[in-house]
Amino acid sequence: MKKGAALLAGVLAAAAVLSGCGGQGNNGSTTSADSAAAESTTEGKAKASGEKVTISLLSWNTDEILGEFIAGFEQENPNIKIDLQYVPPVQQYVDKFSVLAASGQMTDMFYIAAENKQEVISKGVAEDISDMEIFSRIDPATSATYGKDGKIYGYSPDAWIGGIFYNKDLFEQAGIEKEPETWQDFVDCAAKLKAIGVEPYLDDADNVHNLAQDLYQCSVISQEPDADVQINEGKATFQEKYTEPLKLWYNDMIASGLYSQMALGLNSDQVIDMFANGEVAMMHGGPWNIATIEQKNPEMNYDIFGLSDNSGNRVLPGAVNVGLSVSTTSEHKDACRAFIEYMARDENIVKWQKVTNNAIIVEGIDYTMGTVFEKFKEDAVSGSFYLPQIVWNNSSGIYKEFLSGIQDTITGADTIENIPVRLDEKQAELSQ
């Protein structure tokens, strides 16, 4: 990683003001003992009151995922019960959340996500929990993912971070001795793989934008952390910020023939099958792919790397996980905060990581990921990850236009230079 934490801190802090979906933390000397010693004024209040209460939780996660944590919390706090109300993400959850928020019947707790963050903040649905001790151990920009103007409305200890999986055996067969350190290295790797008759890299049809987006992040966001914020505010355009990285991607991968139109006919399962079977050497992915890859090919010799631009700047694709929030209408705020404090204990953060397989963004946690993503642990704590979709205004519409545009350039239905023009036109249309 060639760019420091401060760079990404700036972009995420700015982005958080506008939309949402992390640098070292503020307190590098914090330890588990310190955390325990400072444990939870609110938890103490909840216990001391002795009042038997039930707090409702509109949950993004099932009882299978949260059940162990809820049981542990209830055992320590026999006066507090948690009523978990699971609604499947993403759209069903967001729709249910919107109905409850509009009707004034919001549960005591809920999950904040990129998809409902704007509604949470604009409608004042969540309590500010920025005074909780755990946030002194999370980079301020990361905490600001679910906040605005210094206030924090959701707690999440983890983030997913993505990269490019590669088949080490195929790399060796192609004479590739090390992971690519620049964009040109990546292109050269693809050419060497193509030369021995191996498909170098593939996405599924819904993710053919991955490489172009990664290159934008590495080349533009690494230098101008607020580039997408400028676009949101009308101070810049997609044409100004996106044209050059998109042209570089197109010329090096599409025009060169290194990226196959085959991708447009594939779904994600098919791409994983091809990767596990050695039919394609590289694919984009995240922690959620590990189990499937190893199930399909337990002996597969693979690893992962993060894409960089030609100056070696690297900004990984990734986003903070959904976060726990306390409703402003709850009559049991102390009990809700006590549950968050319980979830924020070091030992429970480690347990949670084993559930999600994500990277922990809390400073001072000793854990092992046990997968190829181990190498990205420091990127998580330092905040060296980004996702434009979390920042864009009108994100859903812009994303669909971006994906459609990339697909059109692959088939030849449109030029790469016209894609940023289409994005600016879509932005204007959706902003009316």
N, C-alpha and C positions, 0 to 999 in steps of 0.2 A: 504494500500500500504506500503510494508516494505522497498522498495528501493527508494532512493531519486531521485530528478530530474537530478542531475549531472550524474548519471549512464546512463540514457537514452539519455541525451545530447550527451555523448560520442559516443554512437552507431549511432545516427542519423547523427551526424556531419560527422563521418567516412563514413557511408553508402552513404551520399549525394555526396561525392566525386566520387563515383563509379557508382551510378545509380540513384535511386530516388523513391518515392511514398513513439510532440515535447517536475524541471527547473523553475524557475521564470524568468520573463522578466528582462531586464536590468534596466528598469526605473519604479520601483514600485510606485513612487509618481505621475506618469502621470495621469492627470484627463481629463475629457471632455473639461474643460475650457482651459487647457494647450494645448490640441490638436487643439482646435479652434484657439488659439492665434498663434500657430505655423503654421497655415494652409497654406500649399501648396504654396511654392514659384513658383512651376511650374504652379499651377492653376492660380496664379496671372499673370504670364507671358502670359499664354494662353488668359486670359481675356484682358489684357492690349494691346495685339497686335491688337485686333479688326479684324484680318483677318478671313474671313469666310472660314471654312475648313470642310471637311467631312472625318471622320476617319472610316476605315473599320475594322470590328471585326469578325474574324473567330470564331464562338461561339459554345461551348460545350452545352450551355443552350439556351432554346427557348426564343422567345419574350415574352411569357406568364410569364416566370421567370424573365427576365431582363428588360422587358418593363417599369415597374414603375420606376426603377432606371435610365434608359436611359432618360425617360421623365423628371424626376427631374433634371438631369444633364443638359439637353438641355435647360430647362427653366432658369436655372442659367447662362448658357453659350450660349446665342442665336447665337453666331458666330460659334459654334461647333455642327455639326450633327454626329450622329453615325449610320453607315450602318451595321446593324447586319446581318451576313450571317451564319445562323444556319446549322450545319451538325450533324446528329445524332451520338452520341458516341456509342461504343468506336471505332470499327474498321473503320467505314466510316469516322469518324473525323480524325483519325490518317492517313488514306490513303490520304485524301484531304490535310491535313497539309503537308505531304511528297511531294506531287505533287507541291504545291505552293512553298515550300522551295527549291526544286530542280530546279524549273523554274525561280527563282528570282522574283516571283510575289506574295510574301507573303503579307497578309493584314497588316494594321498598327498595329493591336493588334490581339492576339490569346490566346488560353488557353494552358498552359503547364500542362501535366499530367504524371503520372508514365509511361504511354505507349509511350510518345514521348519525354520524358525528355532527354534521351541520345542523340537523334538527335538534339534537341534544343541546347544543350551545345556543342556537338562535331562540329556542323556546324556553331556555332556563330550566331544563328538566332535571339536571344533575347538580348535586352539592359540590362545592369546591373542597377538595381533600388535600390540597397542597401542603398543609401543615403536618401531614403524616411523616414520621421519621424515615420511612423507606425511600422517600424521594430525594433525600440527601445523598443517596447512593446510586442514583440513576442520573445519567447525563441530562442536564436541563432541557436540551433540545428534544431528547427522546420523550421525556415527561410531557413536553409541550405538544406532542402528537395528539393527545386528547385534552388539550387545554386552549386557553386564549388569555392574553393580557396578564400573564403570570399566574393565572388560576389553573388548577388541574382537576379534571372531571372524571378521570378513569385511571385505575391501576392495572398495569400489565407488567410482568417480570421478564417477558421473553419476546423474541422476534424471529420470524422466519427469514432466512437468508438463502439466496439461490446462487447458482453458478453453472458451470458447464462440466457435466460428467464426461469422462473419456476412458476408452478402453486401452489400458496400458500395453497389452500384448500387441494390439494393432499399431499403436504408436511405435513400438519397437520394430515391428515388421517394416514400417515405413521409414525407419532410420531416424525417427524423432527422439532425441535424447533427453529433452527436458520440456516442462510445461511452457507454453507460450507466455512471454512477458510483455508483449506489445500486440497491438492489433495486427501489424504486419507479420509478427511471428505466428499469430493464429491463422492468417491467410496462407502463409507458407506451409503450415501443418496440414491445412485442408488440401493444398495442392499436392503434397507428398502422399497423402492418403488416397487421393483420387488417382494418382499415378500408379498405384499398386492394385487398382480395381476395387477400392473400398469406398462406400458412400461416406464422405467426410463428416457431415453434420446434417441433422434433420430436426424440425419441429413438427408438431401437429398443426392442422389447418387453422386452429383458433389461436395459435401462438407464433405464427411466422414473423411477427414483429419483434421477437425477443432480441435477436442480435442487434438490430437497428436501434432499439431502445437502450440496450446496454452501452452501445457505442456513444449514443447521445449523453448518457449519464457520465461516462468516463471522460469524454472530451469537452462537454459544455458544463455540466453541473459541477464537476471538479474545479472548474475555474470561475464559474458564475453560479454559486449555490442558489441564488434566488431567480434563476432564469424563468422558471415556470410561474413564479409569483409575479414577475414583471409582465408576463403574458396575461395573467389573470387581471392585473390592474390596468391593462391597456397601455403599458409603458413599452411593450415590445410585442413582436408578432411571432407566430410559429415559423414564418418564413425566415425571420432573422436568426432564430435560435436553432432550428431543426434542419435547415436545408443542407448545410455542409456535412454533418455526420450521416445523414440519410444518403447523400450522394456517394460518400466514401463506402458505405455498406453496399449500396447497389453496384457500384463499379467493381468492387473487389469480390463480391459473392454472387450476384445475379448475372451481370454482364459477362463475367468470367466463366460462368457455368459451374462454379463450385457449389452452388446451392440448387438443389433439384426441385422442379415443379411438383415432383412426387409428394412433397409435403402437403400440398393443397388437398390431397385425397386421403390423408391419414388422420386418425384420431389419436389421442394420447396413449391409449393402450397399445396401439400398433407400433408407435414409436418406441415405447419401452420394450416391447417384444423384440424389435429389430436391434435395439442396443444390447439387450441381454443375450441375443443370439449371435452377436458379432457382425450383423449386417450393416450397421452404421457405427462409426467410431466415436461420435460425439453427440450429445443431446443436452438441451437446457433442462434444469430441474431444481428440486428442492428437497428438504428432509422427508417429505411425504412419499418420495419415490424409492427410498432406500429399501423398505420391506419388500416391495414388488420386485425390484431388481434382484435382490438376493433370494427371493422365493423362486424366481424363474431360472436363475443361474447361481446357485450357492457358491460355486468355485470361481466366479467371475473376478478377474483381476482389473479393478477399475479405481479411479480416483476422481478428483474434482479440482477445477481451478476457476479463478475469477477473471473475466475479460478486462483488458486494459486498453487505453488508447495508444497512439504511437509515441507518446511521451512517457508512457508507463503509469499514467494516472488511472486509478481503479476505484470505482464506486459500485459496489455490488448491488444487485437487485434484492430488495427485501422490504419488510414492513413490520411494525410493532403489532403484536398479537392483539386480539380484542381485550378490552379492559373492564374490570368491575367498577360499577358506579353506584352511588347512593342517590336515591330520588329526593328531590326537594320537598315532595309531598309526604314523605315517610314520617310516621309518628315514632319510629324506632331507630333514629339515626345513629345513636351510640352503639346499638347492637349491630347495625350494618357495618359501621366502621370497625367494630371489634372483629367481624369476620374477615374484613380486608387485612387487618393487622395480623390475624392468624395466618392467612394465606401468604403474607409477606415475610414470615419467619424464614430464616435461611434453610432450615431442613425441609420446609414445605416447598420452597422455591425449587430445591433440588428434586424433590418428588414430582413436582409439576413438570420439570424439564423432561423427566423420564416418560411422562405421558405425551407431551407434545413433540419431543425430539427437536425442539427449537433451540436457539442460542439464548443464553441468559443475558439480559442487559443490565442487571444489577451488579455493581462493583463489589468485589471481595467475596464472591461465591466460589468455593472450590468444588468443581464438578468435572466429569468427563462425559463428553457426548458419545464416545464410543463408535463414531462413524467418520466418514471422510470429511464431514463438516467441522471436525475438531479444529482444523486450520483457520476457520473463520470466527472463532470465539472472540478474539480481540477486536475484530471488525464490529461485532455486535456491541461490545461495551463502549467502543470509541464512536459508535454511530456512523460508521462508514458504509451505510446502505441507503437506498433511496428507491422510490417508485413514483413516477410522474402522475400515475392515475390517482394517487392519494392527494396530490396537490392541485391538479386541474380543476378549475370551475367547470360545471357541466360535465363532470368526469365521464359519466356513462356514455353520453352522446359523442364526446370527443374521442373516447377510446374506440367506439364502434367505427367511427370515421377513419381513425388511424389504422386499425386492423384492416378495414376494407381497402384502404389506400395501398397498404403494403401488399395485400393480396393482388391488387390490380397491377402493381408494378412487376410482380413475379410472372403474371400471365402476359404482360405487355399491353394490358388494356389502358394503362395510364403511365405517364412519365414520373420518375421519382421527384423531379423538380416541382410537379404540380401537387404533390401530397401536402406539403405545408400550406399551400394556397387553399386547398380544400379544408384544412383544419382551421384556418383563419375565417373562412366563410361559415363553417359550422359554428365556430365560437360566436360570431356575430348573430347568426340565426338563433342560437339557444339563449343568447343574452337579451333578446328583445322582450 
